[in-house]
Amino acid sequence: MVRAFPWWNEKQKRLAEEAKAFAEENIPKGEEITWTKKYPTEMLKEVASKGWFGAFIPEEYGGMGAGVTGVSIIAEELSRVCSALACAYAVTMFGGVEQLVMHGNNEQKEKWLPKMARGELLGAVCITEPFVGSDAAGIETTARREGDEYVLNGKKRFISNAGAADIYCVYAKTSDQPEDRARYRHLSAFIVTKGTPGFSVERINELPGWLGLPNGVLDFNEVRIPAENRIGEEGDGWKIMMDGLNFERVLFSAGMLGPMREALRYVINYTQRRVQFGQRTIDMPTNQFKIADMITDYTTSRLLVYYAAYLMDSGIVPMVEAATAKLFASEASERVLSQAIQVMGGDGWTRFYPIESFFRDTKVNQIGAGTSEVMRIVIFRGWTRAMAKELTMPIRIKHEKLKIPISITHPLAKAAATEDGVLQILAEDYFANPGLYMTLDDIKKRLTETTDEQLIQILTTLEQKGLVKIFKDRKGRISMAKATYNGLRKAKPLDYYKLIPEWVSKEHIF
């Protein structure tokens, strides 16, 4: 079940074995936490003693240098123990460690990273606010510069490790200028330490899952921090946040893998021992199908997570891959745990098996680190933008002999950039794509050299004559066009558009 991927290095393979052994030894303590709701302080000390808080930190700062893959391996195994342990660890990684490693200056790295590598400082990330959730660009917490200090005012909400963390990576607004907002240069990132005057815990939430992990609201009231605690330049906050979210989504998803593995372990062992209707329940095809689906969800999630981690370790920014891993794993984890309970029946629903606790954690997976809806937006926009050239629709024309619409790859003779030339192109496209508009680029590809302005003028004139219908984008710009029925009649005779298969009876054609 913990098979190493072929691209893992020896350090990562050893780490996987060590982390697996640690998880199996500490699962009983994790089960205790689901009843007591106590923060896993002692287990976190054991994790620290193994140097795992330094998994992502370069060796020169006391870390292991095991990359995103190494951190994900640890998160997967710790998540088998309990969510409080896995989350406390993961939140530190994307609540200070990643930001300092990737964007901190030498002084900041030397000051904070060795302590974090030793597990002496736990972290938290502070983005969400009472009135700001998925729209992170709308952050209202402010940071004003006063000499060598910044003064923070505002609130942060749904902060995991609230109160338990020692340092907090806080994103705050440092500019109200419209031009800065338009360029996403209005936010900055800061390190705020526990105990700073004016910085306090306002509330700890009662949650149905993440038992033992404090999650709450933080208040910033004239909180003064040294300017040297700013990460990067003023205005770099959005870029730092986006980089951090890719890392967070991969690591957050890795923490979903452990419970899925545990669900499979319990379900398979349970059904091998449960007898109903004179047979083991694992021998029932319906249960085998459910288990097969669980295996598919787990293995696919694991592949997506570690592929995204591999890309990050290779220096590639995996925006789409990280979002895909997060979206799929979060929804798969809910399916897997729900099926596990279904297969185990009433026993699965009791708190005497850990499946019930893992199941209650699954819903937040679709909310934290970006909702499933946001992930779909990221995937749609990022993938279609990145694949724009590969997604270009081929030109389709009327086949000279077969008289049917067909795609072509060879260059076409180009029409003149005139009203008649444009109308001819629109008419030919109607034959091949009768329900579609043509984009300006589609039309320009089939015209002799012309500019957007010239083409727009031609289309505008044709529209005024009732020969073309124009589509405008949200900004009111002409983006597509198609021939009207009058335009089609003017461009070509009716016989050009006719396409009647030979098998159709002639008496049915009029």
Secondary structure in CASP SS format (residue, H / E / C, confidence):
PFRMAT SS
TARGET T0000
AUTHOR 0000-0000-0000
METHOD secondary structure of the structure
MODEL  1
M C 1.00
V C 1.00
R C 1.00
A C 1.00
F C 1.00
P C 1.00
W C 1.00
W C 1.00
N C 1.00
E H 1.00
K H 1.00
Q H 1.00
K H 1.00
R H 1.00
L H 1.00
A H 1.00
E H 1.00
E H 1.00
A H 1.00
K H 1.00
A H 1.00
F H 1.00
A H 1.00
E H 1.00
E H 1.00
N H 1.00
I H 1.00
P H 1.00
K H 1.00
G H 1.00
E H 1.00
E H 1.00
I H 1.00
T H 1.00
W H 1.00
T H 1.00
K C 1.00
K C 1.00
Y C 1.00
P C 1.00
T H 1.00
E H 1.00
M H 1.00
L H 1.00
K H 1.00
E H 1.00
V H 1.00
A H 1.00
S H 1.00
K C 1.00
G C 1.00
W H 1.00
F H 1.00
G H 1.00
A C 1.00
F C 1.00
I C 1.00
P C 1.00
E H 1.00
E H 1.00
Y H 1.00
G C 1.00
G C 1.00
M C 1.00
G C 1.00
A C 1.00
G H 1.00
V H 1.00
T H 1.00
G H 1.00
V H 1.00
S H 1.00
I H 1.00
I H 1.00
A H 1.00
E H 1.00
E H 1.00
L H 1.00
S H 1.00
R H 1.00
V H 1.00
C C 1.00
S H 1.00
A H 1.00
L H 1.00
A H 1.00
C H 1.00
A H 1.00
Y H 1.00
A H 1.00
V H 1.00
T H 1.00
M H 1.00
F H 1.00
G H 1.00
G H 1.00
V H 1.00
E H 1.00
Q H 1.00
L H 1.00
V H 1.00
M H 1.00
H H 1.00
G C 1.00
N C 1.00
N H 1.00
E H 1.00
Q H 1.00
K H 1.00
E H 1.00
K H 1.00
W H 1.00
L H 1.00
P H 1.00
K H 1.00
M H 1.00
A H 1.00
R C 1.00
G C 1.00
E C 1.00
L C 1.00
L C 1.00
G E 1.00
A E 1.00
V E 1.00
C E 1.00
I C 1.00
T C 1.00
E E 1.00
P C 1.00
F C 1.00
V E 1.00
G C 1.00
S C 1.00
D C 1.00
A H 1.00
A H 1.00
G H 1.00
I C 1.00
E C 1.00
T C 1.00
T E 1.00
A E 1.00
R E 1.00
R E 1.00
E E 1.00
G C 1.00
D C 1.00
E E 1.00
Y E 1.00
V E 1.00
L E 1.00
N E 1.00
G E 1.00
K E 1.00
K E 1.00
R E 1.00
F E 1.00
I E 1.00
S E 1.00
N C 1.00
A C 1.00
G C 1.00
A C 1.00
A C 1.00
D C 1.00
I E 1.00
Y E 1.00
C E 1.00
V E 1.00
Y E 1.00
A E 1.00
K E 1.00
T C 1.00
S C 1.00
D C 1.00
Q C 1.00
P H 1.00
E H 1.00
D H 1.00
R H 1.00
A H 1.00
R C 1.00
Y C 1.00
R C 1.00
H C 1.00
L E 1.00
S E 1.00
A E 1.00
F E 1.00
I E 1.00
V E 1.00
T E 1.00
K C 1.00
G C 1.00
T C 1.00
P C 1.00
G C 1.00
F E 1.00
S E 1.00
V E 1.00
E E 1.00
R E 1.00
I E 1.00
N C 1.00
E C 1.00
L C 1.00
P C 1.00
G C 1.00
W C 1.00
L C 1.00
G C 1.00
L C 1.00
P C 1.00
N E 1.00
G E 1.00
V E 1.00
L E 1.00
D E 1.00
F E 1.00
N E 1.00
E E 1.00
V E 1.00
R E 1.00
I E 1.00
P E 1.00
A H 1.00
E H 1.00
N H 1.00
R E 1.00
I E 1.00
G C 1.00
E C 1.00
E C 1.00
G C 1.00
D C 1.00
G H 1.00
W H 1.00
K H 1.00
I H 1.00
M H 1.00
M H 1.00
D H 1.00
G H 1.00
L H 1.00
N H 1.00
F H 1.00
E H 1.00
R H 1.00
V H 1.00
L H 1.00
F H 1.00
S H 1.00
A H 1.00
G H 1.00
M H 1.00
L H 1.00
G H 1.00
P H 1.00
M H 1.00
R H 1.00
E H 1.00
A H 1.00
L H 1.00
R H 1.00
Y H 1.00
V H 1.00
I H 1.00
N H 1.00
Y H 1.00
T H 1.00
Q H 1.00
R H 1.00
R C 1.00
V E 1.00
Q E 1.00
F C 1.00
G C 1.00
Q E 1.00
R E 1.00
T H 1.00
I H 1.00
D H 1.00
M C 1.00
P H 1.00
T H 1.00
N H 1.00
Q H 1.00
F H 1.00
K H 1.00
I H 1.00
A H 1.00
D H 1.00
M H 1.00
I H 1.00
T H 1.00
D H 1.00
Y H 1.00
T H 1.00
T H 1.00
S H 1.00
R H 1.00
L H 1.00
L H 1.00
V H 1.00
Y H 1.00
Y H 1.00
A H 1.00
A H 1.00
Y H 1.00
L H 1.00
M H 1.00
D H 1.00
S C 1.00
G C 1.00
I C 1.00
V C 1.00
P C 1.00
M H 1.00
V H 1.00
E H 1.00
A H 1.00
A H 1.00
T H 1.00
A H 1.00
K H 1.00
L H 1.00
F H 1.00
A H 1.00
S H 1.00
E H 1.00
A H 1.00
S H 1.00
E H 1.00
R H 1.00
V H 1.00
L H 1.00
S H 1.00
Q H 1.00
A H 1.00
I H 1.00
Q H 1.00
V H 1.00
M H 1.00
G C 1.00
G H 1.00
D H 1.00
G H 1.00
W H 1.00
T C 1.00
R C 1.00
F C 1.00
Y C 1.00
P C 1.00
I H 1.00
E H 1.00
S H 1.00
F H 1.00
F H 1.00
R H 1.00
D H 1.00
T H 1.00
K H 1.00
V H 1.00
N H 1.00
Q C 1.00
I C 1.00
G C 1.00
A C 1.00
G C 1.00
T C 1.00
S H 1.00
E H 1.00
V H 1.00
M H 1.00
R H 1.00
I H 1.00
V H 1.00
I H 1.00
F H 1.00
R H 1.00
G H 1.00
W H 1.00
T H 1.00
R H 1.00
A H 1.00
M C 1.00
A C 1.00
K C 1.00
E C 1.00
L C 1.00
T C 1.00
M C 1.00
P C 1.00
I E 1.00
R E 1.00
I E 1.00
K E 1.00
H C 1.00
E C 1.00
K C 1.00
L C 1.00
K C 1.00
I C 1.00
P E 1.00
I E 1.00
S E 1.00
I E 1.00
T C 1.00
H C 1.00
P C 1.00
L C 1.00
A C 1.00
K C 1.00
A E 1.00
A C 1.00
A C 1.00
T C 1.00
E H 1.00
D H 1.00
G H 1.00
V H 1.00
L H 1.00
Q H 1.00
I H 1.00
L H 1.00
A H 1.00
E H 1.00
D H 1.00
Y H 1.00
F H 1.00
A H 1.00
N C 1.00
P C 1.00
G C 1.00
L C 1.00
Y C 1.00
M E 1.00
T E 1.00
L H 1.00
D H 1.00
D H 1.00
I H 1.00
K H 1.00
K C 1.00
R C 1.00
L E 1.00
T C 1.00
E C 1.00
T C 1.00
T C 1.00
D H 1.00
E H 1.00
Q H 1.00
L H 1.00
I H 1.00
Q H 1.00
I H 1.00
L H 1.00
T H 1.00
T H 1.00
L H 1.00
E H 1.00
Q H 1.00
K C 1.00
G C 1.00
L C 1.00
V E 1.00
K E 1.00
I E 1.00
F E 1.00
K E 1.00
D C 1.00
R C 1.00
K C 1.00
G C 1.00
R C 1.00
I E 1.00
S E 1.00
M E 1.00
A E 1.00
K E 1.00
A E 1.00
T C 1.00
Y H 1.00
N H 1.00
G H 1.00
L H 1.00
R H 1.00
K H 1.00
A H 1.00
K C 1.00
P C 1.00
L H 1.00
D H 1.00
Y H 1.00
Y H 1.00
K C 1.00
L C 1.00
I C 1.00
P C 1.00
E C 1.00
W C 1.00
V C 1.00
S C 1.00
K H 1.00
E H 1.00
H H 1.00
I C 1.00
F C 1.00
END
